[in-house]
Structures are given as structure tokens and as C-alpha cells.
Amino acid sequence: MEADRVAAAGAYGDRIAAAYDELHAHMEPALAVEALAALASGGRVLELGVGTGRVALPLAERGLEVHGIDASEGMIARLRTKPGGDAIALTVGDFADVGAEGEFALVFVVFTTFFGLLSQEEQVRCFRNVAARLDRGGVFVVEAFVPDLGRYNERREALRAAHRAEQLRFHLSHLDAVAQRISTKLLVIDDGQLAQYPVEIRYAWPSELDLMARLAGLRLRERWSDWRGAPFTSASGAHISVYERARE
């Protein structure tokens, strides 16, 4: 089962790698880079689900030692073609294993990528493996959306968004509330050509993530609703959660 998930994640990444940066151009990483660089305090950094390096590369440009893990060789190959791509130490594999050497001042996973781990067991395992890789003052940062099940009508949601005049995007999603799974097909119609990208996630509420952290010997240090550090409230649609080692 786990091997199948990793293979599926790698296949998804390989398929979308060429279009990934364009599809996610609206997700500007500059504020995230500022906040993450401050949290790293000059120490070693590890990104889980590094993708094409949209966050890892600007962190490396700041002189930080940056490592990354991704299941997709296509994503990593794309990262390597970018200026500075050869400066990042990369591992191909399941990021739940946190298979990088040494300890880190900062381990992070952004853009809701953590939910790509499709079972609670895998998510708990990731927290435990991260905890084993944090140095004495290290932190684990998770950026994710807050589940909003009210968006689904009879367990289905259909959204449409236009990226530019000649391109249409459709997100067709199915909710399994018992398994906390959302299966989505991203359909992109560009210049008359149709591309499909299937996406599978297992969502978790912030309180569930906090419990995973406790099981791993971590605790929540702070939580924001955005990278500017705005307070997290019941109205927040997303969160940035910073975990540290629990005091003994």
C-alpha cells in the first residue's frame, strides 16, 4: 500500500512537473521564504515535497544549506535545470521517511503538501521522523488549509477558475468524510488542448496535527493564518503551524 502511494505520488509529480510552476504561479512564495529564513536562523534546512524548488531555491540564495525530498524524479529534474539547482542536496523518496542525513534547524512542508500522505498512520510517521531530525532548537513548519466540508454538496464540489483569457481550469472533487480523503481532477483547457491531473489528499484539522506532534514529542509553538504572522482564528481558511520539541 505504501509503495503504491509513493509510486502514485512520483507519477503525479512526473506528469505535472513541466506545468507545475505555471499552474501555481498565483502562490507567491516570497513571504514564506522571509518567514522560513527567519525561523532557520542560519541553520540547516530541509523541505519535504520540495517539488521544483519554488521555496528551496530562494532559501539557498540566502546562503542557507538547503536539502529537499520528493517522490518525483521529474520534479527534481526540473529543479536541477534552474539557476542554483545544483546547490541543493536532493533525495528521491517518500518524504514521510525524512530520509536526509544529519539534523536540521528547520524542516518544513508548504502548499498543503503534507496532506499528500494518504493515511493518518503515514502522517504520524512523518511527524516522528521529523522530530528525530530536528536539532536542539529546531522547528517543524506545516502550511495547510483548514478543512471546510461545507463547500461540498452531496460530497461533491465543482469549481471553475480562469487563469488567463485562453485558459480554463476546472477542479472536480469528491469527498470521503469518513476517510478524510478528497479526490480531485484538475482539468486544464489551454488553447483547445485538454490536460488532466488527478490529485489525492488526506486532510487533517489543526487539532489533529497538534496531537500528531505530541505523539512525536513535539508541541505547538505558534500558529498563524498567513505568512505575515496574522493571528489564527475560527475564520481562518489556512494555517502555518510551527512545532518545536516539547520541554522535558
Salt bridges, closest charged atoms under 4 A:
GLU2 OE2 - ARG125 NH2 3.22
ASP21 OD2 - LYS82 NZ 2.75
GLU22 OE2 - ARG164 NH1 2.51
GLU34 OE2 - ARG62 NH2 2.58
GLU65 OE2 - ARG44 NE 2.92
GLU65 OE2 - HIS67 NE2 2.78
ASP94 OD1 - ARG5 NH2 2.58
ASP94 OD2 - ARG125 NH2 3.42
ASP97 OD1 - ARG125 NH1 2.27
GLU122 OE2 - ARG5 NE 2.40
GLU157 OE2 - ARG151 NE 2.79
GLU166 OE2 - ARG164 NE 2.75
ASP190 OD2 - ARG164 NH2 2.77
GLU200 OE1 - ARG181 NH2 3.22
GLU208 OE2 - ARG202 NH1 2.89
ASP210 OD1 - ARG223 NH2 2.49
GLU222 OE2 - ARG221 NE 3.50
GLU244 OE2 - ARG219 NH2 2.87
GLU244 OE1 - ARG221 NH1 3.77
